[in-house]
Amino acid sequence: MTLSVGQLHSAKQLLDWVSNNRLAKSDMSLFTNVLVCPAIDVLNLSTRCGWVEVDLDGILKLSDRGLDIHMTGNFQVSLRMQMQDIISREQPSWSKLFPKGRKETAHFVDADVRQCLDEAGLLLSPPSDDVVAWWDEMAGLVRGIKSSVLSQTGREGERLSLAYEEQRTGMQPIWQSIESNLSGFDVLSCLSNADSTPLQIEVKASINSWNDAYFHLTANEWESANLARNHRFHLWVLGEKPKLAVVTVAQMENHIPSNNSRGKWEIVKIPFSEFESS
């Protein structure tokens, strides 16, 4: 389906009217020249997404979800809620890009969808926690995953690495995994406050104790580490006082399997305890 900011704003305007007035479905013709989009299309979208219901007498009423969107005082939040429902119910073809990351999505969607993302504040950099959560939830929804503790744990580790690198270098790193999951690393920092040479960082995190924690490293992640001029692995154990091990490619290499004959490895499980935490 096509999507535009005009559709979303018109639908929000309809929710406001329904909340404050007694409107019948037949009254929609009165709004033909008022809404940016055709009134009947706006009503159809609002009913398909479950924001508006039509009773037996043809009177329009807000659903609980429609009331939540109507009551939201922040227009960016209401746009995000609307887009969430459209993705969930309509499953538009462009939503399949979401698991690839927001930079990949913004690059390949059409201009109207990109404008919707932009006006909803979903392309701001650096992203807020709410924005990160929205992208993660939508990517999970597209994959068919309702929630993932592993994803939340990984994001928390990435946040810790962002803060660690900013304190270490005095410069704000780039949260690469939010922009694209095709890069092969999670955070783009620099070598030091005196050397802006790029440093790629792959982040692994666990909620287990250091002796019980382990992480999975894919062949693609290892290849990216080897191709990078400068690369580090950040291993985080979360908790009240998070623990970190900064691991070089040379240190990690001791734990990487080798390909033999026609067999190729794809993923390896490595204990945190093989490395020293700071």
C-alpha positions as a LaTeX table, in Angstrom:
\begin{tabular}{lrrr}
\hline
Residue & $x$ (\AA) & $y$ (\AA) & $z$ (\AA) \\
\hline
Met1 & 0.00 & 0.00 & 0.00 \\
Thr2 & 1.00 & 3.62 & $-0.48$ \\
Leu3 & 1.40 & 5.83 & 2.58 \\
Ser4 & 1.71 & 9.58 & 2.94 \\
Val5 & 1.89 & 12.13 & 5.71 \\
Gly6 & $-1.38$ & 13.56 & 4.35 \\
Gln7 & $-3.14$ & 10.25 & 5.00 \\
Leu8 & $-1.86$ & 10.06 & 8.56 \\
His9 & $-2.71$ & 13.67 & 9.38 \\
Ser10 & $-6.16$ & 13.34 & 7.79 \\
Ala11 & $-6.84$ & 10.18 & 9.80 \\
Lys12 & $-5.77$ & 11.94 & 13.00 \\
Gln13 & $-8.08$ & 14.84 & 12.11 \\
Leu14 & $-10.94$ & 12.38 & 11.63 \\
Leu15 & $-10.28$ & 10.87 & 15.06 \\
Asp16 & $-10.47$ & 14.35 & 16.59 \\
Trp17 & $-13.79$ & 15.07 & 14.85 \\
Val18 & $-15.32$ & 11.72 & 15.86 \\
Ser19 & $-14.28$ & 12.30 & 19.46 \\
Asn20 & $-15.90$ & 15.71 & 19.63 \\
Asn21 & $-18.96$ & 15.27 & 17.41 \\
Arg22 & $-21.71$ & 12.78 & 16.60 \\
Leu23 & $-20.83$ & 11.78 & 13.06 \\
Ala24 & $-22.39$ & 9.18 & 10.82 \\
Lys25 & $-20.65$ & 7.34 & 8.02 \\
Ser26 & $-22.94$ & 9.15 & 5.59 \\
Asp27 & $-21.59$ & 12.49 & 6.87 \\
Met28 & $-18.15$ & 11.79 & 5.36 \\
Ser29 & $-19.19$ & 13.43 & 2.10 \\
Leu30 & $-19.28$ & 16.74 & 4.02 \\
Phe31 & $-15.52$ & 16.55 & 4.53 \\
Thr32 & $-14.53$ & 15.95 & 0.91 \\
Asn33 & $-13.02$ & 19.43 & 0.56 \\
Val34 & $-11.68$ & 19.65 & 4.11 \\
Leu35 & $-9.33$ & 16.69 & 4.38 \\
Val36 & $-6.11$ & 16.50 & 2.40 \\
Cys37 & $-7.04$ & 13.00 & 1.17 \\
Pro38 & $-10.40$ & 11.67 & $-0.05$ \\
Ala39 & $-12.69$ & 11.38 & 2.97 \\
Ile40 & $-13.88$ & 7.86 & 2.22 \\
Asp41 & $-10.27$ & 6.65 & 1.87 \\
Val42 & $-9.42$ & 8.17 & 5.23 \\
Leu43 & $-12.41$ & 6.47 & 6.84 \\
Asn44 & $-11.52$ & 3.13 & 5.24 \\
Leu45 & $-7.94$ & 3.35 & 6.51 \\
Ser46 & $-9.15$ & 4.29 & 10.00 \\
Thr47 & $-11.58$ & 1.37 & 10.17 \\
Arg48 & $-9.09$ & $-1.16$ & 8.75 \\
Cys49 & $-6.52$ & $-0.11$ & 11.32 \\
Gly50 & $-9.05$ & $-0.32$ & 14.12 \\
Trp51 & $-9.08$ & 3.34 & 15.08 \\
Val52 & $-12.74$ & 3.97 & 14.21 \\
Glu53 & $-15.75$ & 1.67 & 14.53 \\
Val54 & $-19.19$ & 2.01 & 12.90 \\
Asp55 & $-22.17$ & 0.98 & 15.03 \\
Leu56 & $-25.45$ & $-0.53$ & 13.78 \\
Asp57 & $-26.90$ & 2.96 & 13.25 \\
Gly58 & $-23.95$ & 3.99 & 11.08 \\
Ile59 & $-22.52$ & 6.26 & 13.79 \\
Leu60 & $-18.72$ & 6.55 & 14.00 \\
Lys61 & $-17.07$ & 5.81 & 17.34 \\
Leu62 & $-13.47$ & 5.73 & 18.45 \\
Ser63 & $-12.00$ & 2.39 & 19.47 \\
Asp64 & $-9.73$ & 2.23 & 22.51 \\
Arg65 & $-6.72$ & 2.45 & 20.19 \\
Gly66 & $-8.26$ & 5.36 & 18.31 \\
Leu67 & $-8.84$ & 7.14 & 21.61 \\
Asp68 & $-5.20$ & 6.59 & 22.60 \\
Ile69 & $-4.03$ & 8.17 & 19.34 \\
His70 & $-6.52$ & 11.04 & 19.73 \\
Met71 & $-5.42$ & 11.74 & 23.31 \\
Thr72 & $-1.70$ & 11.73 & 22.48 \\
Gly73 & $-0.47$ & 15.28 & 22.77 \\
Asn74 & 2.75 & 14.69 & 20.84 \\
Phe75 & 2.14 & 14.57 & 17.08 \\
Gln76 & 5.33 & 12.55 & 16.49 \\
Val77 & 4.15 & 9.89 & 18.92 \\
Ser78 & 0.72 & 9.73 & 17.26 \\
Leu79 & 2.38 & 9.28 & 13.85 \\
Arg80 & 4.48 & 6.43 & 15.24 \\
Met81 & 1.39 & 4.76 & 16.67 \\
Gln82 & $-0.43$ & 5.09 & 13.36 \\
Met83 & 2.50 & 3.67 & 11.40 \\
Gln84 & 2.81 & 0.81 & 13.88 \\
Asp85 & $-0.83$ & $-0.15$ & 13.31 \\
Ile86 & $-0.53$ & 0.15 & 9.54 \\
Ile87 & 2.53 & $-2.10$ & 9.49 \\
Ser88 & 0.84 & $-4.60$ & 11.79 \\
Arg89 & $-2.48$ & $-4.77$ & 9.94 \\
Glu90 & $-1.64$ & $-3.90$ & 6.34 \\
Gln91 & 1.83 & $-5.48$ & 6.14 \\
Pro92 & 2.92 & $-3.13$ & 3.33 \\
Ser93 & 5.74 & $-4.36$ & 1.11 \\
Trp94 & 8.09 & $-1.58$ & 2.22 \\
Ser95 & 7.88 & $-2.73$ & 5.85 \\
Lys96 & 9.94 & $-5.80$ & 4.90 \\
Leu97 & 12.97 & $-3.49$ & 4.85 \\
Phe98 & 12.73 & $-2.74$ & 8.58 \\
Pro99 & 14.86 & $-5.67$ & 9.84 \\
Lys100 & 17.74 & $-4.34$ & 7.69 \\
Gly101 & 17.98 & $-1.17$ & 9.82 \\
Arg102 & 16.64 & 2.33 & 9.57 \\
Lys103 & 19.31 & 3.71 & 7.21 \\
Glu104 & 18.69 & 0.88 & 4.76 \\
Thr105 & 14.94 & 1.38 & 5.10 \\
Ala106 & 15.09 & 5.15 & 4.60 \\
His107 & 17.30 & 4.72 & 1.54 \\
Phe108 & 15.05 & 2.28 & $-0.30$ \\
Val109 & 11.49 & 3.33 & 0.61 \\
Asp110 & 9.71 & 5.86 & $-1.59$ \\
Ala111 & 9.74 & 9.57 & $-0.79$ \\
Asp112 & 6.27 & 9.56 & 0.83 \\
Val113 & 7.12 & 6.80 & 3.31 \\
Arg114 & 10.46 & 8.43 & 4.09 \\
Gln115 & 8.62 & 11.70 & 4.83 \\
Cys116 & 6.36 & 9.83 & 7.25 \\
Leu117 & 9.41 & 8.41 & 9.05 \\
Asp118 & 11.05 & 11.83 & 9.12 \\
Glu119 & 8.02 & 13.70 & 10.47 \\
Ala120 & 7.56 & 11.02 & 13.13 \\
Gly121 & 11.10 & 11.78 & 14.36 \\
Leu122 & 12.25 & 8.27 & 13.50 \\
Leu123 & 15.28 & 9.38 & 11.48 \\
Leu124 & 16.79 & 11.74 & 14.06 \\
Ser125 & 20.45 & 11.16 & 14.89 \\
Pro126 & 21.46 & 10.16 & 17.45 \\
Pro127 & 18.22 & 8.23 & 18.06 \\
Ser128 & 16.46 & 8.45 & 21.42 \\
Asp129 & 15.66 & 5.32 & 23.41 \\
Asp130 & 12.02 & 5.61 & 22.28 \\
Val131 & 13.08 & 5.70 & 18.63 \\
Val132 & 15.38 & 2.69 & 19.06 \\
Ala133 & 12.58 & 0.79 & 20.78 \\
Trp134 & 10.17 & 1.62 & 17.93 \\
Trp135 & 12.54 & 0.36 & 15.24 \\
Asp136 & 13.31 & $-2.80$ & 17.22 \\
Glu137 & 9.62 & $-3.48$ & 17.80 \\
Met138 & 8.76 & $-2.95$ & 14.13 \\
Ala139 & 11.65 & $-5.13$ & 12.94 \\
Gly140 & 10.51 & $-7.83$ & 15.36 \\
Leu141 & 6.93 & $-7.47$ & 14.17 \\
Val142 & 7.99 & $-7.93$ & 10.55 \\
Arg143 & 10.02 & $-11.02$ & 11.52 \\
Gly144 & 7.05 & $-12.35$ & 13.46 \\
Ile145 & 8.69 & $-11.85$ & 16.86 \\
Lys146 & 6.58 & $-10.19$ & 19.57 \\
Ser147 & 9.40 & $-9.62$ & 22.04 \\
Ser148 & 13.00 & $-10.63$ & 22.47 \\
Val149 & 15.02 & $-10.52$ & 25.68 \\
Leu150 & 18.14 & $-11.17$ & 23.62 \\
Ser151 & 17.48 & $-8.10$ & 21.48 \\
Gln152 & 16.95 & $-5.92$ & 24.55 \\
Thr153 & 20.15 & $-7.27$ & 26.13 \\
Gly154 & 22.10 & $-6.56$ & 22.95 \\
Arg155 & 20.81 & $-3.01$ & 22.73 \\
Glu156 & 21.74 & $-2.35$ & 26.36 \\
Gly157 & 25.28 & $-3.54$ & 25.63 \\
Glu158 & 25.46 & $-1.23$ & 22.62 \\
Arg159 & 24.29 & 1.72 & 24.74 \\
Leu160 & 27.05 & 0.97 & 27.25 \\
Ser161 & 29.64 & 0.85 & 24.45 \\
Leu162 & 28.40 & 4.18 & 23.07 \\
Ala163 & 28.82 & 5.80 & 26.48 \\
Tyr164 & 32.19 & 4.10 & 27.06 \\
Glu165 & 33.57 & 5.26 & 23.71 \\
Glu166 & 32.31 & 8.81 & 24.13 \\
Gln167 & 34.01 & 9.02 & 27.52 \\
Arg168 & 37.20 & 7.41 & 26.18 \\
Thr169 & 37.56 & 9.58 & 23.07 \\
Gly170 & 35.56 & 12.70 & 23.87 \\
Met171 & 33.69 & 12.19 & 20.58 \\
Gln172 & 30.21 & 10.85 & 19.95 \\
Pro173 & 30.35 & 7.46 & 18.21 \\
Ile174 & 27.87 & 6.30 & 15.58 \\
Trp175 & 25.29 & 3.66 & 16.53 \\
Gln176 & 25.81 & 1.72 & 13.31 \\
Ser177 & 23.57 & $-1.27$ & 14.08 \\
Ile178 & 20.56 & 1.05 & 14.29 \\
Glu179 & 21.32 & 2.48 & 10.85 \\
Ser180 & 22.07 & $-0.85$ & 9.13 \\
Asn181 & 22.45 & $-4.45$ & 10.20 \\
Leu182 & 24.46 & $-5.19$ & 7.06 \\
Ser183 & 27.65 & $-3.48$ & 8.25 \\
Gly184 & 29.06 & $-6.38$ & 10.27 \\
Phe185 & 29.66 & $-4.23$ & 13.37 \\
Asp186 & 27.57 & $-2.30$ & 15.91 \\
Val187 & 29.41 & 0.91 & 16.83 \\
Leu188 & 31.73 & 3.16 & 14.83 \\
Ser189 & 34.16 & 5.06 & 17.04 \\
Cys190 & 37.75 & 6.31 & 16.63 \\
Leu191 & 41.14 & 5.27 & 17.98 \\
Ser192 & 41.53 & 8.10 & 20.51 \\
Asn193 & 40.82 & 11.75 & 21.24 \\
Ala194 & 44.01 & 12.57 & 19.32 \\
Asp195 & 43.45 & 10.14 & 16.43 \\
Ser196 & 40.16 & 10.17 & 14.51 \\
Thr197 & 41.01 & 7.02 & 12.54 \\
Pro198 & 37.81 & 4.91 & 12.46 \\
Leu199 & 37.46 & 2.04 & 14.93 \\
Gln200 & 34.76 & $-0.59$ & 14.34 \\
Ile201 & 33.27 & $-2.29$ & 17.40 \\
Glu202 & 31.21 & $-5.46$ & 17.61 \\
Val203 & 29.24 & $-5.62$ & 20.88 \\
Lys204 & 28.20 & $-8.78$ & 22.73 \\
Ala205 & 26.23 & $-8.67$ & 25.97 \\
Ser206 & 24.86 & $-11.11$ & 28.52 \\
Ile207 & 22.79 & $-10.99$ & 31.70 \\
Asn208 & 24.62 & $-14.03$ & 33.13 \\
Ser209 & 27.64 & $-13.88$ & 35.40 \\
Trp210 & 31.07 & $-13.58$ & 33.79 \\
Asn211 & 31.87 & $-17.26$ & 34.36 \\
Asp212 & 28.52 & $-18.41$ & 32.94 \\
Ala213 & 28.18 & $-15.96$ & 30.06 \\
Tyr214 & 28.94 & $-16.79$ & 26.44 \\
Phe215 & 28.34 & $-15.17$ & 23.07 \\
His216 & 27.83 & $-16.30$ & 19.49 \\
Leu217 & 30.05 & $-14.94$ & 16.74 \\
Thr218 & 29.05 & $-15.45$ & 13.11 \\
Ala219 & 31.37 & $-16.04$ & 10.20 \\
Asn220 & 30.16 & $-12.76$ & 8.68 \\
Glu221 & 31.04 & $-10.84$ & 11.87 \\
Trp222 & 34.47 & $-12.46$ & 11.94 \\
Glu223 & 35.07 & $-11.64$ & 8.28 \\
Ser224 & 34.12 & $-8.00$ & 8.92 \\
Ala225 & 36.55 & $-7.89$ & 11.84 \\
Asn226 & 39.38 & $-9.21$ & 9.68 \\
Leu227 & 38.66 & $-6.82$ & 6.82 \\
Ala228 & 38.57 & $-3.78$ & 9.10 \\
Arg229 & 41.71 & $-1.74$ & 9.55 \\
Asn230 & 40.85 & $-1.28$ & 13.23 \\
His231 & 38.40 & $-3.47$ & 15.09 \\
Arg232 & 37.55 & $-4.34$ & 18.69 \\
Phe233 & 35.04 & $-6.60$ & 20.39 \\
His234 & 33.22 & $-5.29$ & 23.47 \\
Leu235 & 31.99 & $-8.00$ & 25.81 \\
Trp236 & 29.52 & $-6.73$ & 28.42 \\
Val237 & 28.02 & $-8.51$ & 31.40 \\
Leu238 & 25.05 & $-6.42$ & 32.46 \\
Gly239 & 23.98 & $-5.65$ & 35.98 \\
Glu240 & 24.18 & $-2.93$ & 38.60 \\
Lys241 & 27.92 & $-2.65$ & 37.85 \\
Pro242 & 28.43 & $-3.80$ & 34.24 \\
Lys243 & 31.70 & $-5.55$ & 33.39 \\
Leu244 & 33.55 & $-5.03$ & 30.12 \\
Ala245 & 36.28 & $-6.85$ & 28.24 \\
Val246 & 37.79 & $-5.09$ & 25.20 \\
Val247 & 39.10 & $-7.81$ & 22.90 \\
Thr248 & 41.34 & $-7.43$ & 19.86 \\
Val249 & 41.05 & $-9.42$ & 16.65 \\
Ala250 & 44.30 & $-11.21$ & 17.50 \\
Gln251 & 42.94 & $-12.26$ & 20.91 \\
Met252 & 39.68 & $-13.47$ & 19.37 \\
Glu253 & 41.43 & $-15.45$ & 16.65 \\
Asn254 & 42.47 & $-18.18$ & 19.11 \\
His255 & 38.80 & $-19.13$ & 19.49 \\
Ile256 & 37.78 & $-19.15$ & 15.82 \\
Pro257 & 37.29 & $-22.53$ & 14.09 \\
Ser258 & 38.76 & $-23.25$ & 10.65 \\
Asn259 & 37.11 & $-24.42$ & 7.46 \\
Asn260 & 38.16 & $-27.90$ & 6.36 \\
Ser261 & 37.69 & $-29.53$ & 2.98 \\
Arg262 & 34.15 & $-28.58$ & 1.85 \\
Gly263 & 32.96 & $-27.79$ & 5.37 \\
Lys264 & 32.52 & $-24.18$ & 6.43 \\
Trp265 & 31.69 & $-22.85$ & 9.87 \\
Glu266 & 28.86 & $-20.34$ & 10.26 \\
Ile267 & 28.69 & $-19.59$ & 13.99 \\
Val268 & 30.83 & $-20.24$ & 17.04 \\
Lys269 & 29.97 & $-20.12$ & 20.76 \\
Ile270 & 32.67 & $-18.54$ & 22.95 \\
Pro271 & 32.70 & $-18.14$ & 26.78 \\
Phe272 & 33.22 & $-14.67$ & 28.23 \\
Ser273 & 35.54 & $-16.26$ & 30.80 \\
Glu274 & 38.22 & $-16.70$ & 28.10 \\
Phe275 & 38.86 & $-12.97$ & 28.37 \\
Glu276 & 39.70 & $-10.64$ & 31.25 \\
Ser277 & 37.14 & $-8.03$ & 32.29 \\
Ser278 & 38.13 & $-4.58$ & 33.43 \\
\hline
\end{tabular}
